[in-house]
Amino acid sequence: MNKEQLKPEFVAINPQHTVPTLVDGDLVLWESRAICTYLATQYGKDDTLYPKEPKARAKVDALLHFDIGTLATRWNQVWHPVKLGELSKPSQASVDKLHEAFGWLNEFMKHGKKFAAGTDHLTVADHVLVANISSYQAAGFIFQDYPNILTWFNSCKESMDGYEELNGEGASQFGEYVKSKIADNKE
């Protein structure tokens, strides 16, 4: 929010000037999902967060791609016109498309396992998805029609050390910002 990513020293390491950007030694990396998988691979105690086994990793990767390619894209279609003042509230069509994506995610999670990739332990996919789902929930989206998402979400909150401090507070702030922007647009 301070627009530090627009400063010349930041643009020098990332010409796209996007956040997040990671500098790890001589590696400069942007795109949050790439950063997450790199950190899990480089510094993870084992491969539970980002499995080495190809089929298990493919499930995690599929969820990461679904998150950015479908969930985040559809969220942006809901939110950006409001944020930019083009609409006073989200269009019903964009909300319906987002709910369609929630329905797919709910189906993906019907495997009966505790976490998103069909595992009994957290993976990078859970960390990425929980950040977005908690933000959508804080912004007013209700997940009562998606029982698998709710069960998974509660499992994540219980299993992630420091969830509230590291994610919950930020999601709440984001939700308040979204709600205030919609309220401002109605005036």
NUSEFI-119980 format. One record per residue (C-alpha): residue in three letters; x, y, z. Coordinates in pm, 1 decimal. Example, Ala and Ser with C-alpha at 12.3 -4.5 7.8 and 13.67 -1.06 7.14 Angstrom:
BEGIN
{residu = ALA X = 1230.0 Y = -450.0 Z = 780.0}
{residu = SER X = 1367.0 Y = -106.0 Z = 714.0}
END
This chain:
BEGIN
{residu = MET X = 0.0 Y = 0.0 Z = 0.0}
{residu = ASN X = 304.0 Y = 227.5 Z = 32.9}
{residu = LYS X = 390.5 Y = 163.5 Z = -334.0}
{residu = GLU X = 748.7 Y = 75.5 Z = -244.5}
{residu = GLN X = 747.5 Y = -159.8 Z = -544.0}
{residu = LEU X = 751.6 Y = 147.6 Z = -769.2}
{residu = LYS X = 1080.0 Y = 280.3 Z = -629.7}
{residu = PRO X = 1381.4 Y = 256.1 Z = -865.0}
{residu = GLU X = 1571.9 Y = 14.5 Z = -638.3}
{residu = PHE X = 1276.4 Y = -227.4 Z = -645.1}
{residu = VAL X = 1220.8 Y = -195.2 Z = -1020.5}
{residu = ALA X = 1592.2 Y = -273.8 Z = -1064.3}
{residu = ILE X = 1536.8 Y = -621.9 Z = -917.3}
{residu = ASN X = 1188.8 Y = -675.6 Z = -1063.0}
{residu = PRO X = 1100.4 Y = -469.3 Z = -1372.4}
{residu = GLN X = 740.6 Y = -588.7 Z = -1340.1}
{residu = HIS X = 742.9 Y = -421.2 Z = -994.1}
{residu = THR X = 506.4 Y = -677.9 Z = -847.6}
{residu = VAL X = 465.6 Y = -790.2 Z = -490.0}
{residu = PRO X = 573.5 Y = -1031.5 Z = -362.5}
{residu = THR X = 930.9 Y = -1045.6 Z = -483.8}
{residu = LEU X = 1188.6 Y = -1266.6 Z = -314.3}
{residu = VAL X = 1563.6 Y = -1212.7 Z = -314.5}
{residu = ASP X = 1750.2 Y = -1521.8 Z = -192.7}
{residu = GLY X = 2120.2 Y = -1482.4 Z = -257.3}
{residu = ASP X = 2157.4 Y = -1432.2 Z = -630.9}
{residu = LEU X = 1804.0 Y = -1552.9 Z = -704.0}
{residu = VAL X = 1531.8 Y = -1296.0 Z = -765.6}
{residu = LEU X = 1189.2 Y = -1451.7 Z = -791.1}
{residu = TRP X = 839.2 Y = -1310.8 Z = -818.7}
{residu = GLU X = 493.5 Y = -1466.6 Z = -844.4}
{residu = SER X = 373.1 Y = -1589.5 Z = -507.5}
{residu = ARG X = 314.4 Y = -1951.3 Z = -604.7}
{residu = ALA X = 663.3 Y = -1981.0 Z = -755.5}
{residu = ILE X = 803.8 Y = -1830.2 Z = -436.8}
{residu = CYS X = 609.0 Y = -2077.8 Z = -221.7}
{residu = THR X = 722.4 Y = -2382.7 Z = -417.0}
{residu = TYR X = 1081.9 Y = -2259.8 Z = -423.9}
{residu = LEU X = 1089.5 Y = -2197.9 Z = -48.1}
{residu = ALA X = 934.8 Y = -2538.1 Z = 25.6}
{residu = THR X = 1183.4 Y = -2712.0 Z = -205.3}
{residu = GLN X = 1487.8 Y = -2515.2 Z = -94.8}
{residu = TYR X = 1425.3 Y = -2492.5 Z = 278.7}
{residu = GLY X = 1164.2 Y = -2754.2 Z = 367.8}
{residu = LYS X = 1268.3 Y = -3013.2 Z = 627.0}
{residu = ASP X = 1121.2 Y = -3280.8 Z = 402.9}
{residu = ASP X = 897.0 Y = -3292.7 Z = 98.4}
{residu = THR X = 559.4 Y = -3289.2 Z = 271.9}
{residu = LEU X = 483.1 Y = -2927.8 Z = 179.4}
{residu = TYR X = 579.9 Y = -2978.7 Z = -183.8}
{residu = PRO X = 606.3 Y = -3349.4 Z = -265.8}
{residu = LYS X = 882.3 Y = -3488.1 Z = -484.9}
{residu = GLU X = 674.1 Y = -3784.2 Z = -598.9}
{residu = PRO X = 537.3 Y = -3679.6 Z = -941.9}
{residu = LYS X = 170.1 Y = -3770.6 Z = -893.5}
{residu = ALA X = 148.4 Y = -3610.2 Z = -549.5}
{residu = ARG X = 328.2 Y = -3299.8 Z = -677.0}
{residu = ALA X = 96.1 Y = -3283.6 Z = -978.3}
{residu = LYS X = -206.0 Y = -3264.7 Z = -745.8}
{residu = VAL X = -46.4 Y = -2976.9 Z = -555.4}
{residu = ASP X = 50.1 Y = -2802.9 Z = -880.3}
{residu = ALA X = -302.0 Y = -2845.9 Z = -1020.0}
{residu = LEU X = -446.3 Y = -2670.3 Z = -715.7}
{residu = LEU X = -188.4 Y = -2391.2 Z = -738.1}
{residu = HIS X = -277.1 Y = -2337.6 Z = -1104.3}
{residu = PHE X = -650.0 Y = -2355.5 Z = -1027.3}
{residu = ASP X = -603.9 Y = -2096.4 Z = -755.7}
{residu = ILE X = -431.1 Y = -1841.0 Z = -979.6}
{residu = GLY X = -594.8 Y = -1931.3 Z = -1310.5}
{residu = THR X = -952.7 Y = -1972.4 Z = -1192.9}
{residu = LEU X = -1019.3 Y = -1856.7 Z = -836.3}
{residu = ALA X = -803.1 Y = -1543.6 Z = -841.2}
{residu = THR X = -907.6 Y = -1457.6 Z = -1196.8}
{residu = ARG X = -1274.6 Y = -1483.4 Z = -1109.7}
{residu = TRP X = -1221.9 Y = -1290.1 Z = -787.0}
{residu = ASN X = -1057.8 Y = -1013.7 Z = -989.1}
{residu = GLN X = -1362.0 Y = -1004.4 Z = -1217.0}
{residu = VAL X = -1577.8 Y = -952.7 Z = -907.1}
{residu = TRP X = -1353.7 Y = -704.5 Z = -729.0}
{residu = HIS X = -1160.7 Y = -493.7 Z = -980.3}
{residu = PRO X = -1458.1 Y = -309.9 Z = -1136.0}
{residu = VAL X = -1565.7 Y = -210.5 Z = -783.1}
{residu = LYS X = -1214.1 Y = -114.4 Z = -674.0}
{residu = LEU X = -1169.3 Y = 98.5 Z = -986.4}
{residu = GLY X = -1508.4 Y = 265.2 Z = -940.1}
{residu = GLU X = -1649.2 Y = 120.6 Z = -1263.1}
{residu = LEU X = -1930.5 Y = -50.0 Z = -1069.7}
{residu = SER X = -2081.4 Y = 34.6 Z = -731.8}
{residu = LYS X = -2108.6 Y = -333.4 Z = -642.5}
{residu = PRO X = -2001.3 Y = -660.6 Z = -804.2}
{residu = SER X = -2204.1 Y = -775.0 Z = -1103.3}
{residu = GLN X = -2424.5 Y = -1076.5 Z = -1042.3}
{residu = ALA X = -2269.0 Y = -1252.2 Z = -1343.2}
{residu = SER X = -1918.2 Y = -1220.0 Z = -1195.3}
{residu = VAL X = -2038.3 Y = -1339.0 Z = -853.8}
{residu = ASP X = -2207.2 Y = -1638.9 Z = -1018.0}
{residu = LYS X = -1883.8 Y = -1727.8 Z = -1200.5}
{residu = LEU X = -1690.7 Y = -1709.4 Z = -872.8}
{residu = HIS X = -1945.2 Y = -1935.9 Z = -705.0}
{residu = GLU X = -1907.7 Y = -2177.1 Z = -996.3}
{residu = ALA X = -1535.1 Y = -2194.1 Z = -915.7}
{residu = PHE X = -1612.8 Y = -2246.6 Z = -545.7}
{residu = GLY X = -1834.0 Y = -2537.8 Z = -651.4}
{residu = TRP X = -1548.5 Y = -2694.0 Z = -845.3}
{residu = LEU X = -1311.1 Y = -2651.3 Z = -552.0}
{residu = ASN X = -1571.5 Y = -2808.3 Z = -324.5}
{residu = GLU X = -1584.6 Y = -3108.2 Z = -560.8}
{residu = PHE X = -1204.7 Y = -3132.6 Z = -573.0}
{residu = MET X = -1209.6 Y = -3163.1 Z = -194.2}
{residu = LYS X = -1466.3 Y = -3441.9 Z = -170.4}
{residu = HIS X = -1185.8 Y = -3700.5 Z = -145.9}
{residu = GLY X = -1243.8 Y = -3726.1 Z = 229.5}
{residu = LYS X = -887.4 Y = -3637.4 Z = 323.2}
{residu = LYS X = -805.7 Y = -3353.0 Z = 557.8}
{residu = PHE X = -624.5 Y = -3127.6 Z = 310.0}
{residu = ALA X = -676.4 Y = -2998.2 Z = -42.8}
{residu = ALA X = -436.8 Y = -3222.8 Z = -236.2}
{residu = GLY X = -590.2 Y = -3536.0 Z = -84.9}
{residu = THR X = -331.9 Y = -3561.9 Z = 191.9}
{residu = ASP X = -343.5 Y = -3587.0 Z = 568.5}
{residu = HIS X = -81.0 Y = -3311.6 Z = 596.8}
{residu = LEU X = -55.4 Y = -2951.6 Z = 481.9}
{residu = THR X = 95.9 Y = -2874.2 Z = 143.6}
{residu = VAL X = 187.0 Y = -2552.2 Z = -32.2}
{residu = ALA X = -154.6 Y = -2570.4 Z = -200.2}
{residu = ASP X = -328.9 Y = -2541.3 Z = 136.5}
{residu = HIS X = -125.2 Y = -2237.3 Z = 234.7}
{residu = VAL X = -198.0 Y = -2061.2 Z = -94.3}
{residu = LEU X = -566.0 Y = -2152.2 Z = -107.1}
{residu = VAL X = -633.9 Y = -2065.8 Z = 257.3}
{residu = ALA X = -496.4 Y = -1715.8 Z = 205.8}
{residu = ASN X = -743.4 Y = -1651.4 Z = -74.3}
{residu = ILE X = -1043.8 Y = -1834.9 Z = 69.7}
{residu = SER X = -1005.9 Y = -1653.0 Z = 402.1}
{residu = SER X = -990.8 Y = -1320.8 Z = 214.7}
{residu = TYR X = -1302.5 Y = -1402.3 Z = 12.7}
{residu = GLN X = -1481.8 Y = -1504.9 Z = 330.3}
{residu = ALA X = -1376.9 Y = -1183.9 Z = 507.7}
{residu = ALA X = -1506.0 Y = -986.7 Z = 208.5}
{residu = GLY X = -1850.3 Y = -1137.0 Z = 262.6}
{residu = PHE X = -1864.4 Y = -1458.3 Z = 63.6}
{residu = ILE X = -2037.9 Y = -1733.6 Z = 257.8}
{residu = PHE X = -1924.2 Y = -2093.4 Z = 217.3}
{residu = GLN X = -2216.0 Y = -2272.9 Z = 384.5}
{residu = ASP X = -2313.0 Y = -2428.4 Z = 49.5}
{residu = TYR X = -1962.5 Y = -2572.9 Z = 16.0}
{residu = PRO X = -1923.0 Y = -2819.0 Z = 305.2}
{residu = ASN X = -1596.6 Y = -2966.5 Z = 179.1}
{residu = ILE X = -1439.4 Y = -2620.9 Z = 160.3}
{residu = LEU X = -1560.6 Y = -2540.3 Z = 512.5}
{residu = THR X = -1423.8 Y = -2865.7 Z = 656.0}
{residu = TRP X = -1090.7 Y = -2812.4 Z = 481.3}
{residu = PHE X = -1076.7 Y = -2445.2 Z = 586.0}
{residu = ASN X = -1133.0 Y = -2534.4 Z = 951.1}
{residu = SER X = -866.4 Y = -2807.1 Z = 929.0}
{residu = CYS X = -621.0 Y = -2553.2 Z = 790.2}
{residu = LYS X = -693.7 Y = -2296.5 Z = 1059.7}
{residu = GLU X = -644.2 Y = -2561.2 Z = 1328.5}
{residu = SER X = -327.9 Y = -2705.1 Z = 1171.8}
{residu = MET X = -142.1 Y = -2392.5 Z = 1062.5}
{residu = ASP X = 79.8 Y = -2252.2 Z = 1334.5}
{residu = GLY X = 5.2 Y = -1883.8 Z = 1378.3}
{residu = TYR X = -286.2 Y = -1883.8 Z = 1133.0}
{residu = GLU X = -468.0 Y = -1592.3 Z = 1295.2}
{residu = GLU X = -162.1 Y = -1371.0 Z = 1328.0}
{residu = LEU X = -13.5 Y = -1456.4 Z = 988.2}
{residu = ASN X = -329.5 Y = -1473.3 Z = 779.7}
{residu = GLY X = -651.4 Y = -1412.7 Z = 969.1}
{residu = GLU X = -573.8 Y = -1053.5 Z = 1065.4}
{residu = GLY X = -473.1 Y = -959.4 Z = 710.2}
{residu = ALA X = -780.8 Y = -1127.6 Z = 565.4}
{residu = SER X = -1000.4 Y = -933.2 Z = 807.8}
{residu = GLN X = -834.7 Y = -605.8 Z = 708.1}
{residu = PHE X = -879.4 Y = -692.4 Z = 341.3}
{residu = GLY X = -1246.0 Y = -779.1 Z = 398.5}
{residu = GLU X = -1304.8 Y = -447.5 Z = 572.7}
{residu = TYR X = -1136.7 Y = -264.5 Z = 283.8}
{residu = VAL X = -1356.8 Y = -442.0 Z = 27.1}
{residu = LYS X = -1672.5 Y = -371.6 Z = 225.3}
{residu = SER X = -1576.8 Y = -5.7 Z = 275.6}
{residu = LYS X = -1505.6 Y = 38.1 Z = -95.4}
{residu = ILE X = -1847.7 Y = -102.3 Z = -182.3}
{residu = ALA X = -2008.0 Y = 125.0 Z = 79.1}
{residu = ASP X = -1817.1 Y = 427.6 Z = -56.9}
{residu = ASN X = -1935.1 Y = 350.0 Z = -409.7}
{residu = LYS X = -2298.7 Y = 346.8 Z = -296.0}
{residu = GLU X = -2275.8 Y = 703.8 Z = -167.1}
END
